[in-house]
Amino acid sequence: MVERKSIAGKASYRESKSEDRASIRGLQAAVYTNAVAGVSEALISGPADTLSLVAELDGEIVGHILLTPVNGPERALALAPHAILAAWRDMQIGTELVRHAIRLARERGWRCVFVFGQPDYYCRFGFKSHTADGAQIAWQGPRFLALELEADALRGWSGPLEYPEAYKAMASAIHK
Ligand SMILES: CC(C)(COP(=O)(O)OP(=O)(O)OC[C@H]1O[C@@H](n2cnc3c(N)ncnc32)[C@H](O)[C@@H]1OP(=O)(O)O)[C@@H](O)C(=O)NCCC(=O)NCCS
C-alpha cells in the first residue's frame, strides 16, 4: 500500500494544454462514455476561466478534472467530470488532483465549488451536503455537495443554480 500511495507523489498535476485534448477525450471515454468525452471537451473549450487539470505519470495522462463556472452564487464552480484511468485508481492520484484543483481555484478568486458525488469521498476535501442546501437544482439531494473556498461564501445564499447547457447532456451518465 505504501508503494501504491507513493505513485501519487510521482505524478505531476497541471492545467491541461490544447495538445492534451486527444488524451483527455480518450480517458473520459474509457472511464465514462464517448458522449461524456464529447461534452467535457466542449466544456474545456468554454469560458476562458474554466479550470481543466490533468495528472500525468511518465508522460501518460492518467487523470483529469474539470471545474466549470456556474450561475448562482458569486464566483461559483461545478466540479465534473473527475476521472482516473482504472489502472491508476486507489493510489491517491484522484485526491491529489482535487487538491491541486481546489488550490488553483482559490488562487484565481473562486469562492465556492459544487459537486454531485460520493459524500464519503469528497468530504475529505471539506465538501458538505448542507453547504449546498440553498441550491435549487434538479440533482439536489444528499449527494449534492459544496465547498466554500472563502469563509461563509454560501452562508445564507439560496437560489437557482445553473450549470452550462452542455453539462446537462452528460449529467445522467456521470451522476451514478
Ligand atoms: C472517484 C475517482 C476519481 C477517485 O480517484 P482515485 O485516484 O481512485 O481515488 P484516490 O486514490 O484519491 O482515493 C482513494 C480513496 O477513495 C475511496 N473511493 C474511491 N472511489 C470512491 C467512491 N466512488 N466512493 C467513495 N469512496 C471512494 C477509496 O476507498 C479510497 O479510500 P482511502 O483513501 O480511505 O483508502 C476514481 O475512482 C474514478 O475515476 N472513478 C470513476 C469515475 C467517478 O466515479 N468519478 C467521480 C464522480 S464525479
The ligand as an ORCA input file, in Angstrom:
! r2SCAN-3c Opt
* xyz 0 1
  C     -13.611      8.529     -7.984
  C     -12.185      8.574     -8.548
  C     -11.984      9.871     -9.322
  C     -11.247      8.526     -7.334
  O      -9.911      8.603     -7.788
  P      -8.770      7.650     -7.170
  O      -7.465      8.162     -7.622
  O      -9.111      6.231     -7.485
  O      -9.005      7.884     -5.612
  P      -7.879      8.105     -4.511
  O      -6.808      7.099     -4.680
  O      -7.504      9.519     -4.442
  O      -8.703      7.825     -3.214
  C      -8.960      6.510     -2.899
  C      -9.894      6.530     -1.712
  O     -11.189      6.923     -2.179
  C     -12.111      5.912     -1.906
  N     -13.045      5.905     -3.036
  C     -12.756      5.701     -4.339
  N     -13.886      5.773     -5.082
  C     -14.895      6.035     -4.220
  C     -16.284      6.206     -4.365
  N     -16.886      6.122     -5.556
  N     -16.992      6.457     -3.239
  C     -16.412      6.553     -2.024
  N     -15.092      6.396     -1.828
  C     -14.343      6.133     -2.910
  C     -11.275      4.649     -1.773
  O     -11.924      3.715     -0.960
  C     -10.003      5.183     -1.097
  O     -10.182      5.392      0.277
  P      -8.921      5.603      1.306
  O      -8.164      6.835      0.879
  O      -9.580      5.782      2.622
  O      -8.082      4.371      1.152
  C     -11.877      7.339     -9.449
  O     -12.118      6.169     -8.724
  C     -12.701      7.321    -10.749
  O     -12.283      7.846    -11.761
  N     -13.891      6.685    -10.679
  C     -14.784      6.596    -11.850
  C     -15.394      7.943    -12.157
  C     -16.066      8.590    -10.956
  O     -16.825      7.940    -10.236
  N     -15.794      9.897    -10.751
  C     -16.319     10.682     -9.662
  C     -17.673     11.201     -9.975
  S     -17.689     12.970    -10.055
*
